[in-house]
Amino acid sequence: MSEQDALGERESMDVDVVIVGAGPAGLAAAIRLKQIANEKGEDISIVVLEKGSEVGAHILSGAVIDPVALDKLLPEWRAEDTPLKTPVTDDQFIVLGPAGSMRLPNMFMPKLMNNHGNYIVSLGNVCRWLAEKAEALGVEIYPGFAAAEILYDDNGNVTGVATGDMGIGRDGKPNAMFTRGMELRGKYTLIGEGARGSLAKELIEKFELDKDSDVPKFGIGIKELWQIDPAKHNQGLVQHSFGWPLDGKTGGGSFLYHLEDNQVAVGFVVHLNYENPWLSPFDEFQRFKTHPAVRETFEGGKRLAYGARAITEGGYQSVPKLSFPGGLLMGCSAGFVNVPRIKGSHNAMLSGMLAAEEVMAAIGRGEANTELAAYDQAWRDSEIGKDLWRVRNAKPLWSKFGTVLGVALGGLDMWTNELFGFSFFGTMKHGKRDSETLKPAKDCKKIDYPKPDGVISFDKLSSVFLSNTNHEEDQPIHLKVADETLQKMSEHDIFAGPSNRYCPAGVYEWVEEGEDAPRFQINSQNCVHCKTCDIKDPNRNITWTVPEGAGGPNYPNM
């Protein structure tokens, strides 16, 4: 008898469509499915699983949202009371040096970089609102349930997912709180977990969905929400910057978005193809806030929230095949972020709507658990494909030529694509995976970060506290290290333990005390589910899996 059989039989529920993830893609798909069914006078059963404690609890984004998808999905939204309350009124692009800054004239920026007509939002609150819309149409949303397993039939077709068991102790055995997971079986399964989701990762590997695409690329985005002095607040202002404190070889940048109620969202993105293992994205962010052009905004203010999340950055050429027998990948699970625009929610929603249309067409033909291959061409022919095609070389140019020349060439490339529909560079390749770019620590300069002042800059643990992260302590560690010996020989001995620095939540430590030193310690309770470890570990030796449902951060207004 297998361990799974010993735990007892799982209950199951049969529905028409199972959706994993109550983010923009999943909720747009659910709404569109119901809209089409209602137009046809049909009934369709839809279940949305969300691993966060509530819808929006795990949603983290800047965010400036392009309303193009909302205008299609919910055309009357502008006449309603919605979380989209702050239109962009001022759009600024700034280059930072060690002590000064320079604003780039907007006239030099490609038109697609213009944010006028867009809205500064809490994407978590937008998802909470979309969830209300979905539930009003009859969609069942189950927050606090983590989809932990893909279900297959005898032919290898996907038939749904199973939620994780609750009440498994650290020793791997059921405890007094044990509850068996549940099977959700559907005619089609839509995966919208976000960047580097564990189920999407499994499906991509099993069905070789990435065999004809470029390598995936990622960044880590770290964000804080502040309440600032009203005299310094400029509602509707959007600022993007690049340059200091990152060196010319390290890609990344920042954002400051002035929302309503004297709140400012500030964030910092570091591309995960950086080379120096001594670099800490978290500490670069804290250092960024001390720049004279930035610090003044936050003096006298109060930090309200903190979080971090991996961002898909591969773009058009890295999107894998998205259809598999029995379902589709959507949103950031597919890799639909437009990196130069720092936007993905509009494409996520559009992909969810496209997925819904493909699924409804198949169900109308009497099909179930088939491969919806038309979806792969549909997204390329849609607004999503056009959006990503124009910027396909921005990231590779930045990676190849560095910040100054790479950004300039990327801007030129976007102009030629926008005006003439072609690129001098064709379609460039990304090269290495992010896990392959670190250099040995001995070949790199150690970075000494200033001690946080507790006013503008902060430490990791006080930051994680603001993310409201919580996990049931008596559960198996959800961060799996395949080979402990390899971790010591390579991650520690060659690269000087970069996990302690690339993790923005203090999850990983190399403890140098006692007879067993150095010992790799995993503080899994701190995990904010950013997935950076699953991406950046130099040996791909760490695998992120879902913990018990409702665990992780509980982001307010992020």
C-alpha positions in Angstrom: 0.0 0.0 0.0 1.3 3.4 -1.0 1.6 6.3 1.5 -1.2 8.1 -0.3 -3.5 5.1 -0.1 -2.7 4.7 3.6 -4.1 8.3 4.2 -7.6 7.2 2.9 -9.7 7.9 -0.1 -10.2 11.5 -1.2 -13.6 13.0 -1.8 -14.1 14.3 -5.3 -16.3 16.9 -7.0 -17.1 16.9 -10.7 -17.5 20.3 -12.5 -17.2 21.5 -16.0 -14.1 23.7 -15.5 -11.5 23.8 -12.7 -9.5 27.0 -12.5 -6.3 27.2 -10.3 -5.6 30.7 -9.1 -7.9 33.6 -8.3 -5.7 36.2 -9.9 -6.6 38.4 -12.9 -6.3 35.5 -15.4 -8.3 33.0 -13.4 -11.1 35.4 -12.5 -11.4 36.8 -16.0 -11.6 33.2 -17.3 -14.4 32.4 -14.8 -16.4 35.5 -15.6 -16.1 35.1 -19.3 -17.1 31.4 -19.1 -20.3 32.4 -17.3 -20.9 35.3 -19.7 -20.8 33.0 -22.7 -22.9 30.3 -21.1 -25.5 32.9 -20.2 -25.5 34.2 -23.7 -26.3 30.7 -24.9 -28.8 30.0 -22.2 -26.6 27.2 -20.8 -25.5 26.3 -17.4 -21.8 25.6 -16.6 -20.2 24.7 -13.3 -16.9 26.5 -12.4 -14.7 26.1 -9.4 -11.8 28.5 -8.7 -9.1 27.3 -6.2 -7.0 30.0 -4.4 -4.2 29.0 -2.1 -4.3 32.3 -0.2 -6.5 32.8 2.9 -8.7 35.0 0.8 -8.8 36.3 -2.8 -6.1 38.9 -3.1 -4.0 37.7 -0.1 -1.2 36.5 -2.4 -1.6 39.1 -5.1 1.4 41.4 -5.4 2.0 43.9 -8.3 3.0 47.5 -8.8 0.5 48.2 -10.2 -0.4 50.4 -13.1 -3.1 48.6 -15.0 -4.0 49.1 -18.7 -7.8 48.9 -18.7 -8.0 47.3 -22.2 -9.0 43.9 -20.9 -11.5 45.3 -18.4 -13.2 47.3 -21.2 -13.8 44.1 -23.0 -14.7 41.9 -20.0 -16.9 44.4 -18.1 -17.7 47.3 -20.4 -19.8 49.1 -17.8 -17.1 49.1 -15.1 -16.4 52.8 -15.4 -19.9 53.6 -14.2 -19.5 51.5 -11.0 -17.8 51.9 -7.7 -14.5 50.0 -8.4 -11.0 49.9 -7.0 -9.7 51.8 -10.0 -9.9 55.2 -8.5 -6.6 56.9 -9.6 -6.0 57.6 -13.3 -2.4 58.4 -14.2 -1.9 62.1 -14.5 1.8 62.5 -14.7 4.3 60.0 -16.2 8.1 60.4 -15.4 11.2 58.4 -16.4 14.3 59.0 -14.3 17.9 57.9 -14.5 19.6 57.8 -11.1 23.3 58.3 -10.4 25.0 57.9 -7.0 24.1 61.5 -5.9 21.9 63.0 -8.6 19.1 62.2 -11.1 18.1 63.1 -14.6 14.6 63.0 -16.0 14.2 61.7 -19.5 11.9 63.7 -21.8 8.7 61.8 -22.4 8.8 62.7 -26.1 11.8 60.3 -26.5 9.9 57.4 -25.0 8.0 55.0 -27.4 4.3 55.6 -27.3 3.6 52.2 -25.8 5.4 53.4 -22.6 2.9 56.2 -22.1 0.8 55.5 -19.0 -1.9 58.1 -19.6 -5.3 56.3 -19.7 -4.0 53.7 -17.2 -4.9 53.4 -13.5 -2.8 53.1 -10.4 -4.4 50.3 -8.3 -4.0 47.7 -5.7 -4.2 44.6 -7.8 -5.2 42.6 -4.8 -8.3 44.8 -4.4 -9.0 44.6 -8.1 -9.0 40.8 -7.7 -11.3 41.0 -4.7 -13.7 43.1 -6.8 -13.5 40.6 -9.8 -14.2 37.8 -7.4 -17.4 39.4 -6.4 -18.4 39.8 -10.0 -17.6 36.1 -10.6 -19.5 34.9 -7.6 -22.5 37.0 -8.6 -22.5 35.0 -11.9 -22.5 31.7 -10.0 -18.8 30.9 -9.9 -17.7 28.9 -6.8 -14.4 30.3 -5.3 -12.6 28.3 -2.6 -9.9 30.4 -0.9 -7.5 28.6 1.5 -7.2 25.5 -0.7 -3.9 24.9 -2.4 -3.9 22.9 -5.6 -1.1 20.5 -4.9 -1.5 17.7 -7.5 -2.4 17.3 -11.1 -4.8 14.5 -11.8 -4.5 12.4 -15.0 -6.6 9.7 -16.7 -5.2 6.4 -18.0 -4.3 8.2 -21.3 -2.3 10.9 -19.6 -4.9 13.6 -20.1 -5.4 16.1 -17.3 -8.7 15.6 -15.6 -8.4 18.1 -12.7 -6.4 18.8 -9.6 -6.3 17.7 -5.9 -5.9 20.0 -3.0 -3.2 19.3 -0.5 -3.8 17.4 2.7 -4.2 19.5 5.8 -2.8 18.4 9.2 0.3 16.6 8.1 3.0 17.0 10.8 6.6 18.0 10.3 7.4 14.2 10.6 5.2 13.5 7.6 2.5 11.8 9.5 -1.1 12.8 10.1 -1.8 14.7 13.3 -5.0 15.5 15.2 -5.9 18.2 12.6 -5.6 15.9 9.6 -8.0 16.4 6.7 -7.6 14.6 3.4 -7.4 16.8 0.3 -10.1 16.8 -2.2 -10.2 16.0 -5.9 -11.7 18.6 -8.3 -12.3 17.0 -11.6 -13.4 18.9 -14.7 -13.8 18.7 -18.4 -11.0 21.2 -18.6 -8.4 22.6 -16.2 -7.1 26.2 -16.5 -3.8 27.0 -14.7 -3.3 30.6 -13.6 -1.0 30.2 -10.6 1.2 33.2 -11.4 5.0 33.2 -12.1 6.8 29.8 -11.5 3.8 28.0 -10.2 4.4 24.4 -9.1 1.7 22.8 -11.2 2.6 24.8 -14.4 6.2 23.8 -13.9 5.1 20.1 -13.7 2.9 20.4 -16.8 5.6 22.2 -18.8 8.1 19.4 -18.0 5.7 16.4 -18.5 4.3 17.6 -21.9 7.6 19.2 -23.0 5.7 22.4 -23.6 8.9 24.5 -23.7 10.9 22.4 -26.2 10.4 25.0 -29.0 10.7 28.1 -26.9 13.5 30.1 -25.5 14.6 29.7 -21.8 12.3 31.3 -19.2 13.6 34.5 -17.6 12.6 36.2 -14.4 13.0 39.1 -12.1 12.3 39.6 -8.4 9.9 42.5 -7.5 10.0 43.8 -4.0 7.3 46.3 -2.9 6.3 48.5 0.0 3.2 50.5 0.6 3.6 53.8 2.5 1.4 56.5 3.9 3.2 59.8 3.3 2.9 63.4 4.2 0.0 64.9 2.3 2.2 67.8 1.3 4.4 65.4 -0.6 1.6 63.4 -2.2 0.7 63.9 -5.9 -2.2 61.6 -6.7 -1.8 60.1 -10.1 2.0 60.5 -10.4 3.9 57.6 -11.9 7.7 57.5 -11.7 10.0 54.8 -13.1 13.7 54.8 -12.7 16.8 52.8 -13.5 20.5 53.1 -12.7 21.8 53.5 -9.1 22.2 51.5 -6.9 22.6 48.8 -9.5 25.8 48.7 -11.5 25.7 48.9 -15.3 25.8 45.1 -15.8 22.8 44.4 -13.5 19.3 44.9 -14.9 16.5 46.3 -12.9 14.7 49.5 -11.9 12.2 51.0 -9.6 8.7 52.5 -9.4 6.8 55.0 -7.3 3.1 55.2 -7.8 1.0 57.8 -5.9 -2.4 56.2 -5.2 -5.4 57.7 -3.4 -5.5 58.5 0.4 -1.9 59.8 0.5 -0.5 56.4 -0.2 2.6 55.6 -2.3 3.5 52.2 -3.7 7.3 51.9 -4.0 9.0 48.9 -5.6 12.3 47.7 -6.9 12.9 45.0 -9.6 16.2 43.1 -10.0 16.5 40.9 -13.1 17.5 37.4 -11.9 20.3 37.0 -14.4 22.6 39.0 -12.2 26.2 37.6 -11.8 27.5 38.7 -8.4 26.4 36.2 -5.7 27.1 38.9 -3.1 24.2 41.0 -4.4 21.0 41.2 -2.3 17.9 42.5 -4.1 16.3 43.3 -0.8 19.2 45.4 0.3 19.5 47.1 -3.1 15.9 48.2 -2.6 16.5 49.5 0.8 19.5 51.4 -0.4 17.5 52.8 -3.4 15.1 54.5 -1.0 18.0 56.5 0.6 18.8 58.3 -2.7 18.3 62.1 -2.4 15.7 62.1 -5.2 13.7 59.4 -3.4 14.2 59.7 0.3 12.4 63.0 0.6 9.1 61.4 -0.5 9.2 59.0 2.5 10.6 61.2 5.3 7.8 61.7 7.8 5.8 58.8 6.4 4.9 55.4 7.6 5.5 52.0 6.0 2.3 50.0 5.9 3.0 46.8 4.0 5.7 44.8 2.4 5.9 41.9 -0.1 7.9 40.2 -2.9 7.2 38.2 -6.0 9.0 36.7 -9.0 8.1 38.3 -12.3 8.2 36.5 -15.7 10.5 38.4 -18.0 11.1 36.1 -21.0 8.5 37.7 -23.1 7.3 36.6 -26.5 10.1 34.1 -27.3 10.0 32.4 -23.9 6.2 31.7 -23.9 5.9 27.9 -24.0 3.2 25.9 -25.7 0.2 26.7 -23.6 -2.2 23.9 -24.5 -1.9 20.4 -23.0 -4.4 17.5 -23.1 -7.2 18.7 -20.8 -6.3 22.3 -20.2 -4.4 25.5 -20.7 -1.9 27.8 -19.1 -2.8 31.5 -18.6 -1.5 34.8 -17.3 1.9 34.7 -15.6 1.9 30.9 -15.7 2.2 31.5 -19.5 4.7 34.4 -19.2 2.6 37.3 -20.5 4.3 40.2 -18.7 5.4 43.1 -20.9 8.8 43.9 -19.2 9.5 47.4 -20.4 5.9 48.5 -19.5 6.1 46.6 -16.2 2.6 45.4 -16.9 1.0 42.0 -17.1 -2.4 42.1 -15.6 -4.1 43.2 -18.8 -2.5 40.4 -20.7 -3.4 38.0 -17.9 -7.1 38.9 -18.1 -7.1 38.8 -21.9 -5.5 35.3 -21.8 -8.2 34.2 -19.4 -10.9 35.4 -21.7 -9.3 33.7 -24.7 -9.0 30.5 -22.6 -12.7 30.7 -21.7 -13.7 31.1 -25.3 -11.7 28.0 -26.4 -13.1 25.9 -23.5 -16.7 26.9 -24.2 -16.3 26.1 -27.9 -14.9 22.7 -27.0 -17.7 21.9 -24.5 -20.2 23.0 -27.1 -18.7 20.4 -29.4 -19.2 17.8 -26.7 -15.5 17.4 -26.0 -13.8 16.9 -22.7 -10.1 16.6 -21.6 -8.9 17.2 -25.2 -6.1 19.5 -26.3 -7.2 23.0 -27.3 -4.4 23.6 -29.7 -6.0 26.6 -31.3 -5.3 28.6 -28.1 -1.6 28.8 -29.0 -2.2 30.6 -32.2 -5.1 32.6 -30.8 -3.0 34.5 -28.2 -0.3 35.3 -30.8 -2.9 36.8 -33.1 -4.6 38.7 -30.3 -3.7 41.9 -28.5 -1.4 39.9 -26.2 0.8 38.8 -29.1 1.0 42.3 -30.6 1.8 43.7 -27.1 4.7 41.3 -26.5 6.0 41.2 -30.1 6.9 44.9 -30.1 9.1 44.6 -27.0 10.6 41.1 -27.5 14.2 42.4 -27.7 14.1 44.9 -24.8 15.2 42.3 -22.2 17.8 40.5 -24.3 19.4 43.8 -25.4 19.6 45.0 -21.7 21.1 41.7 -20.7 23.7 41.7 -23.5 24.8 45.3 -23.6 24.1 46.5 -20.0 22.0 49.3 -18.7 23.2 52.3 -20.6 23.6 50.9 -24.1 21.0 48.1 -23.7 18.2 50.4 -22.6 19.0 52.9 -25.5 19.0 50.1 -28.0 15.8 48.6 -26.5 14.1 52.0 -26.9 15.3 52.2 -30.5 14.0 48.7 -31.2 10.6 49.5 -29.7 10.4 52.6 -31.9 11.1 50.7 -35.1 8.6 48.0 -34.1 6.0 50.6 -33.3 6.5 52.8 -36.4 7.5 50.3 -39.1 6.7 46.9 -37.7 10.2 45.4 -37.9 13.3 45.1 -35.8 17.0 45.5 -36.8 17.7 42.7 -34.4 15.1 40.2 -35.6 14.1 38.1 -32.5 17.0 37.8 -30.1 17.7 34.9 -27.8 18.1 35.2 -24.0 21.0 32.8 -23.6 21.4 31.3 -20.2 18.8 30.4 -17.6 18.9 32.7 -14.5 20.2 29.8 -12.4 23.3 29.6 -14.6 24.5 33.2 -14.5 26.2 33.5 -11.0 30.0 33.7 -11.0 32.0 32.1 -8.2 32.2 34.3 -5.1 36.0 34.5 -5.3 35.7 36.2 -8.7 33.3 38.9 -7.5 33.5 42.0 -5.3 31.7 41.6 -1.9 29.0 44.2 -1.4 28.8 45.8 2.1 25.3 47.2 2.5 24.6 50.0 5.0 22.8 49.1 8.2 19.1 49.9 8.0 18.1 53.1 9.8 14.6 51.9 10.7 13.1 55.0 9.3 13.6 54.8 5.5 15.4 51.5 5.2 14.6 48.3 7.2 15.7 44.7 7.8 14.1 41.6 6.4 12.4 40.3 9.5 10.6 43.5 10.3 9.5 43.6 6.6 8.2 40.0 6.7 6.2 40.9 9.7 4.4 43.6 7.6 3.5 40.9 5.0 1.4 39.1 7.6 3.0 35.9 6.6 1.9 32.8 8.6 2.3 29.1 8.1 1.2 26.3 10.4 4.5 25.4 12.0 3.8 21.6 12.3 3.8 20.8 8.7 6.5 19.5 6.3 8.9 22.1 4.9 7.5 23.1 1.5 10.9 24.1 0.2 12.6 20.9 -1.0 16.4 20.5 -1.2 17.2 17.6 -3.5 20.8 17.1 -2.5 22.1 18.5 0.8 25.7 17.6 -0.1 25.5 19.5 -3.4 24.1 22.5 -1.5 27.1 22.6 0.7 29.7 21.9 -2.0 28.4 24.4 -4.5 25.9 26.9 -3.1 28.0 27.5 0.0 31.6 26.7 -0.9 31.6 28.1 -4.5 29.0 30.8 -4.4 29.2 31.8 -0.7 25.5 31.1 0.1 23.6 33.5 -2.2 20.3 32.0 -1.0 20.7 34.1 2.2 20.8 37.2 -0.1 18.5 36.5 -3.0 15.6 35.4 -0.7 13.7 38.6 0.4 12.2 37.0 3.5 15.1 35.5 5.5 14.1 31.9 4.7 17.6 30.6 4.1 20.6 30.7 6.4 24.0 29.0 6.5 24.6 28.5 10.3 28.3 28.5 11.0 28.0 27.3 14.7 28.5 23.9 16.3 29.9 20.6 15.1 27.7 20.4 12.0 28.8 23.8 10.7 28.0 25.0 8.2 24.4 23.9 8.4 21.7 24.9 5.8 18.7 26.1 7.7 15.3 26.7 6.1 13.0 29.1 8.0 10.0 28.1 5.9 7.6 30.0 8.2 9.0 33.3 6.7 8.3 32.3 3.1 6.3 34.9 1.1 5.9 32.6 -1.9 8.0 34.7 -4.2 9.6 31.5 -5.8 13.0 33.2 -6.3 14.8 30.1 -4.8 13.2 27.9 -7.4 14.6 30.1 -10.1 18.0 31.4 -8.9 19.6 28.4 -7.0 22.8 27.8 -9.1 22.1 24.0 -9.3 18.3 24.2 -9.5 18.6 22.1 -6.3 15.7 23.9 -4.5 12.1 23.2 -5.5 9.2 25.4 -4.2 6.0 23.4 -3.5 2.7 24.6 -2.1 2.4 24.5 1.7 -1.0 24.0 3.4 -3.7 26.1 2.0 -4.2 29.6 3.6 -0.4 29.7 4.4 1.9 32.4 3.3 1.4 36.2 3.1 -1.8 38.1 3.7 -1.3 41.2 1.7 -3.6 44.2 2.4 -4.1 46.6 -0.4 -1.1 45.3 -2.4 
